[in-house]
Amino acid sequence: MLKPIPLSTPIFDGNENDFVLQAIGTKQISTAGDFINDFEKTIKNSLGKYNVALKNSGTSAIHLALRLIGIGAGDEVLCQSFTFCASANPIIYLGGTPIFIDSEPTTWNMCPDILEDAILDRIKKGKKPKAIIVVDLFGMPARFEEILEIAQKYDIPVIEDAAEALGSSIEGRECGTFGEFGVFSFNGNKIITTGSGGALISANFEAIEKSKYLAVQAREIYKYYVHKEIGFNYRMNNMSAAIGLAQFLNLDKKIALRRKVFENYQNLLNGFDGFSTILEPNGYFSNRWLSTFLVNQSEAGFSNEDVRLTLLKENIETRYLWNPLHLQPVFKDATFYGGGASEDLFSKGICLPSSENLSMDDQERIIGIIKRMYT
Ligand SMILES: Cc1ncc(COP(=O)(O)O)c(C=O)c1O
């Protein structure tokens, strides 16, 4: 059998085993424990003045951010269309209405011009949006200089969905810190993992404390169970935090390895007709969570789907870029502002295997197979 190459696999080469055994040893395996506190503090120290609350997923962190902003029935929330459904689903959980915004070509993330047009149009229609969800897709930061200026101008809070962008930055400012709230995901295939897990980030200390309270079923501190509002079971457990802390301590190494994988692809694909990618705009730093490329069929003579199928036959896993949410059957009635940018990216894009332990031999094998597609 041909050696399989996965898209993105977790690597446990730090203190994961020790920390998990320690957590078991202390019997702290639920939603209170030393590893939760240590992991939160370690992320906080890496971000500076921002506060951190660990959650059981990135999706729950987005849900709590929207809840804390006060999104409720009938409220409109502007959301990047080119993303995973988890960016928008929590809007629906709260009875809100997602309005989708197209991307721009330099970061593949929310287009500031379309964002402003959409805000003006919603205001004209008598419905000012209550929040903006911006995503740092595949690790590339969005155009926050412009987006934050627009958000401030119209006084609309921003949630930064940095689920894929832990360790990415603009001019040294970390992704996750640009909005009123930021979100990380530690799902199984992310740059670091806790199995499933996430984090909510904010400069607002009270909001982060409130999110911790809401995440444990809004239980009041009292001698017996008292609940004054409806909460959620959204806190991370101490076992996951033990894995997460060990993973986070190796984050710089993991990012360097992912960036190296991307750089190798760039070099190996150099001169291949019809292959392109996005480069980091000046001052931008991407963790290159996944190595993403566009295949222009009219220049290459084959499509992204041809690449996917050819590699699949060789036991190599690839993936389409995100299918824009305004094209999803479940959101078919949602309003969309944009041209064809995200649709174009989706129709051409492919994520190549990007694990941090991907060997040069494996990368050469992948690129050799693509090279043969030209003949
Ligand atoms: C852009 C984006 N947003 C949100 C999420 C949701 O994170 P989680 O799977 O931890 O709930 C993910 C990843 O899964 C994601 O890629």
The ligand as an SDF file (V2000), in Angstrom:
LIG
                    3D

 16 16  0  0  0  0  0  0  0  0999 V2000
  -12.5430   29.4300   11.0470 C   0  0  0  0  0  0  0  0  0  0  0  0
  -13.0310   28.5190   12.1250 C   0  0  0  0  0  0  0  0  0  0  0  0
  -13.9260   29.0150   12.9950 N   0  0  0  0  0  0  0  0  0  0  0  0
  -14.3800   28.2630   14.0200 C   0  0  0  0  0  0  0  0  0  0  0  0
  -13.9760   26.9660   14.1960 C   0  0  0  0  0  0  0  0  0  0  0  0
  -14.5880   26.1750   15.2900 C   0  0  0  0  0  0  0  0  0  0  0  0
  -13.6920   25.6580   16.1950 O   0  0  0  0  0  0  0  0  0  0  0  0
  -14.0380   24.2950   16.9730 P   0  0  0  0  0  0  0  0  0  0  0  0
  -13.9340   23.1790   15.9960 O   0  0  0  0  0  0  0  0  0  0  0  0
  -12.9760   24.2550   18.0300 O   0  0  0  0  0  0  0  0  0  0  0  0
  -15.3990   24.4410   17.5540 O   0  0  0  0  0  0  0  0  0  0  0  0
  -13.0200   26.4150   13.3090 C   0  0  0  0  0  0  0  0  0  0  0  0
  -12.4610   25.0690   13.4280 C   0  0  0  0  0  0  0  0  0  0  0  0
  -12.9200   24.0410   13.6070 O   0  0  0  0  0  0  0  0  0  0  0  0
  -12.5680   27.2050   12.2310 C   0  0  0  0  0  0  0  0  0  0  0  0
  -11.7070   26.7110   11.3490 O   0  0  0  0  0  0  0  0  0  0  0  0
  1  2  1  0
  2  3  1  0
  2 15  2  0
  3  4  2  0
  4  5  1  0
  5  6  1  0
  5 12  2  0
  6  7  1  0
  7  8  1  0
  8  9  2  0
  8 10  1  0
  8 11  1  0
 12 13  1  0
 12 15  1  0
 13 14  2  0
 15 16  1  0
M  END
$$$$
